[in-house]
Every structure is written in structure tokens, then in C-alpha cells.
Amino acid sequence: MLDVRRLRLLRDLAHLGTIAAVAEAHTYSPSAVSQQLAALQREAGVPLLERDGRGVTLTAAGAALVEHTETVLAALEAASATLAAARTGLRATARIGAFPTAVRTLLPAALVALARDHPGLDLMVTELDPVDMPAALRDRTLDVALVHDYDLAPAAPDPTLDSTPLLDETVFLAVPEGTDPGAEPVAGVRDAHWILGTPGTLCHTVALRTCEAAGYTPRVRHHADDFTAVLALVAAGQGVALVPQLGAVASPAAVRLLPLPIRRRTRVAHRRGTSAHPAVAACVAAIQAAAADYPRAT
């Protein structure tokens, strides 16, 4: 019989890429992870890993076993959810991850509703960048997470997670009041300075792709990830920026928002098999209700 804990390590190696990253995620030493994977390989009776330079990669058998592992782990989650639903009363810890604009806009109403309707639910919120959410869900640091992507930079499907569409937002070009870029706003600010997110973030990538589609590379003056700070910089005449609908809720009067044909798509995600867990279901329902109060993308 294959050991589920070792299977989880193999699955995480497939996602994280290195034994060192798996060790860090599980607070193990790299040697301990290597020993557990070696034991799994002995249990399997076929090679699961092969050397690739200084690291390792999965063999075809290893990759196939990871696919089966996803099904096994989802089934265990579903079994736990069934047992949780059979208990009397909802008493559990619900760990919710969200990106900054969602923490400010969507979550407060959801948390109030959850505290009112499920007083036995212990709520814990963690603010994370969306790129970190899938790993946090997989390693059970989070139970529910708000994730997003853009139509210009769609996220690849993740077989470890299930998600429900929550909100499609209009993305705006934020310019100083009095600026008139014309009928093609992004093309019209070709010579302007830009305020972009930190390199490597999704927002940074989307801004670059938006400008590239208009035929130029933006002249970057500032980097900022908080949209309140971004809008303050735009209001101060420091440049232009892309801002999604939730980030523009409290836009300064000195900023003009021009809608673009770009959408940011937010989903509420959880591990496969956990949708019937009472705590997960309650969180998803409350977040959906909170999102319903926001206007749809135009």
C-alpha cells in the first residue's frame, strides 16, 4: 500500500519543482524529503524520479502517479467533508486568503455575515498575492482563497483546486484629471510615465502586455502594488496606471478613470473535494453574497 503522506510529497515536488522547495513547504529537511521519496519509490517498485543536473524530475511513471494522487487526495478531502457535515453545529477554523483589494472591499461584509450566521466558526484571514494562493491551499495553510487572473494573462487550470467564478471587473486606465488620451486611451498615453506593479507580479505583466498591444513599451517611473498608493501617485501627476474596478472604489477626485476592454476575473477557490465541507460552503456562500453587491464589468 502506498503511503499517502509520501504521495503528497511527490505531488508537491511536481508543483514546486525542487526537493528544497518541498522541504521548506513542509518544514522538513531536504534529506528527510529525499528519504521519504526514496521509500515511496521502493513501495511503487518502479523509478519515480530521475536525475536532471543537480536536481530531479519525475519519470513518466512518477507523473502518472501524481495524477492518481490528485484523485486520492480529493477523495480524502471529500470524506473529511462528509464527516464534518455529520457533526452537530458548525465549529471549525476557516482560513481565508485574499488579495489586498478584496480584503478591503469584499471580505468585510462576508466576515460580518459569517460571524452572525455561524458564531462557532473561527475565522482567520491572510492577505496574499494571488500567485501564492494555490500553494497555500494545497499545503492546507488556507481553506478558501480569492484568486484572480486577467483575460490578457489567463491562469492555467490547477487540477488540485476547484473554483467558482465570483466577479468580472472592468480595468481602467487611471490618468490625471484633465488628461485626454483620445479614442484609444492606451495608445494616447504612449509618451506618459507609467506606474507599474513590482516586476514579477501579475499586474506588472498585464500592464506590459497592454502597452505592447498598443505598439510600445511603457516608460516606467514608479513601482507600487497597493492601488490606493497607485491612485495617489496618479493624482499627484506622477504618471498613468492600470487599476481594476475594486482598486478604484475610492479614487481621488484628481484622477480620471477611463474604462478599457480588459477584464480582471476573480474566483473563490478551495481544494478539490472540500466543496461540501460546511465551513468551506459557508465561506463561499458569504463571499458570493458580498460580491453580488458590486456592479458587473461594463
N, C-alpha and C positions, 0 to 999 in steps of 0.2 A: 504494500500500500504506500502510495506517495504521500509524503509529509506536506500538509497544507502550508505550514509556515515557510518551508523551503520553496514551495511553489510560488509563494508570494514574493520571495526574494528574486526568483528567476523572472517573474513578471516585472518587478521593479527595475531589474537590470535591462530588460527590453525597452523600458520607457526612459530610464535615466542615463543609460549608455556606459557607465563605468561602475566597477565594484566600489570605488571610493565614494561615489555619489550615493550608492545604495547603503553603504555603511553609515554615511552621515545621516541619511533619512531615517535609519532605524537605530541610531546611536550605538552601533556595533563598531568593532574594529574591522578594517578591510580583511585581515586574516581570518576573522570569525566568519565573515560573509563567504570568503573563498572556501572555507572548510564546509560550510553548510551546502554550498552549491556542489561541491565535490561529492558530498554524501547523497545529494539528490541525483546526481549523475550515476552513482553506483546503484541507487534504487531503480532508476529508469533502465539501466542495462545498456544504454546507447550513449554516444557522445552528445552532450547538450551544448557545449561551449568549445570554441577553438581559439587559439592564439591569433591575435592580429596586432603585430608590432609589440608594444608594451602592454596592450590591453587584451580584451577578449570580445568575441562576437558570438551570437547564437548560431548553432548549426540549423539545418532545416528541421531536424527533429526537435531542437530546442524551441524554435519559433512555433512549430505546431503545438508543442506542449503549452506554450504561453497562451495560445488561442483557447485551448481547453481550460486552462487555469482561469481565464476571464469568466467562463461559464460556471466553473466550480465556485468561484468567489461570489458571483452574483447569486447563485443558488443559496449559499450560506447566508448572505445578506437577507434574502427573501425569507429564509427560515427564521432568522432572528426577528424580522419584522412581524412575522406571523405570531411568534411568541409574545412580542411586545404588545400586539393588538389584543391578545387574550387576557392581558393583565387588567385589573380594575383600576381606573383612573390613569391619567397621563402624568407620570412622574419620570422625567428623564432630563438629561442635559442636551440642549440643542446648540451646536456650534455653527454659527453662520459667518460665511466670508463674503465680503463685498468690497467693490472698488470705491474710491473716495466720494464720487458724486452720488452714488447710490446710498452710501452711509448718510449723507446729508439730506437726501430727498425722499427715497423710497422706504428706507428702513424704519425711521422713527414711527410712522403710523402703523407699520406692521408689528413693531415691538409692543406698542401700546395695546393693539388688538390681541396679541398673543398673551400678554400679561393679564389682560382682562378675562379672556376666554379659557386660558389654560394656566391657572396660577401655580400648578405643580411643575411647570416647565421651567427649567433653569436655562436662561438664555445667555449665550456668550457670543459677542461679535468681534471679528478680527478684520481689520482693513488690510487688503492685499491688492497687488496688481493682478489683473485677470490672468496673466501668463502663469502665475504661481498657483492659481486655484485648482487645476486638475490634480497636481501632485499632492496638494493638501487634502483633497477629497480622497485620493487613493490611499494615503497613509493614515487616514481617519483623524487627522487634525481638525477637519471640518466635516460636517454632516450635510450642509446645504451651502451653495455658493451662487452668487450672482456673477455671471461671466458675460463678456461681450466680444463681438468682433465687428468688422466693418464690411460692407459689400465690396470695398476695394481691397480688403485683406481678410478673406474668409478663413475661419478656423477649420483645421482638418478634423474630421469626426474622431471621437475618442471612444473606443469600444468599452472602456471601463465605466463610462458615465451615461446616465440618461439626463435629458434636459427638456424643459418646456419653454417655448417662446414667451417672452414677457412683455417686451416693449421695443418698438422700432422708433428711433429718434431721427429727426432732421439734424444734419450737421450744418452749422452756419460758418460763414466767413465773417469774423469779427474785425471791423475796421474802425478807426477813429471817426467820431461824428463829423460830418461834413465831407467825408471821402466819398467819391462817386466813381467806382471802378467801371461802370458801364454795364452793358447787357451780359457780358461774360466776366463775372466778378473775379475769378481766379486769374484769368489772363490779364485783367485790368490792373492787377497789383504786382505785375511782373517786376517792377523796379522798387517795390517796397521792401523794407526789412521785415523778417518773419520772426515769430516767437513759436518755437517748436518744443515738443516734449524731449525728455532725455533720450539720446541715441540708444536704440535697442528696444524702446517701448513701442507699443502698437500705435499710439498717437503720432509718434515721430515718423513711423513708416507710412502711415496714411497721409500725412502732410506732404512727404516727399513724393508719393505716388500721385497725389492730386496735382502738384505743381508740374511733375513730369508729363502728366496727361495734357497740361496746358502748354507744354513745349519749353519748359525752363526748369532750372534748379534754383530753389529759393535762396535768398541772401539771408542767412540766419544771424540774428543779433543776440537773441536771448534763448535760453532753455528753461522751461518751467513745466511742471507736471500738474500743479494744482490750478484748476480753471479759474478760481477766484483771483489768483495771482496773475494768470494769463490775461484776464479781462482788465485788471488794474493796469497792467503794462500797456495794453491797447489803449485804454482811456488816457494814459499819460503820453500817447503819441509815439510809443516806442516800437510800433510795428503792427502787423496784422497776424491773425491766427485762426485756426480751425477750432471750433467749440461745439460739442454736441448739445442737444436740447436740455438735458438735465444739468449740464455745466453752465448753461446760460440763464438759469432760473432767476438769479439776482444780478443781472447785467447792469453795469453803471450807465447813467444817462449819457455819458460822453462816448458810448460805444454804439455803433450801428451794426446790427446783425443781418446778414444777407443769406437767405436760405440757399443751399446747394443741393444738387441731385445726388447726395451721398447719404447713406444711412448707417447709423450705429445700431446694432441689433443685440439686445440684452436677453439672456436666458437665465432661468433658475435651474441649477444643476445639482445632482446628487449621485451617489454611487449606484450602479446597476443593482436592482433587487431591493432597494430601500424605499421605493415609492409608497409601499403600503405600511411603512413604519409610522405609527401615529405622530411622533414628533416631527418627522420629515414632512408628512402630509399636512400637518398643521402649519408649519413654517411656509411651505409652498403656497397654501391657500391664502395665508395672511399677506404674503408678498404680492401675490397676484391681485388681491383686493386693493392693496396700496397703489399698485401700478395702474389700476383702472382709472384712478383719479387724474392721470396725466394725459394730455392730448396726444393723439396719434401723430405720426410723421405726416407732413403735408407734401 
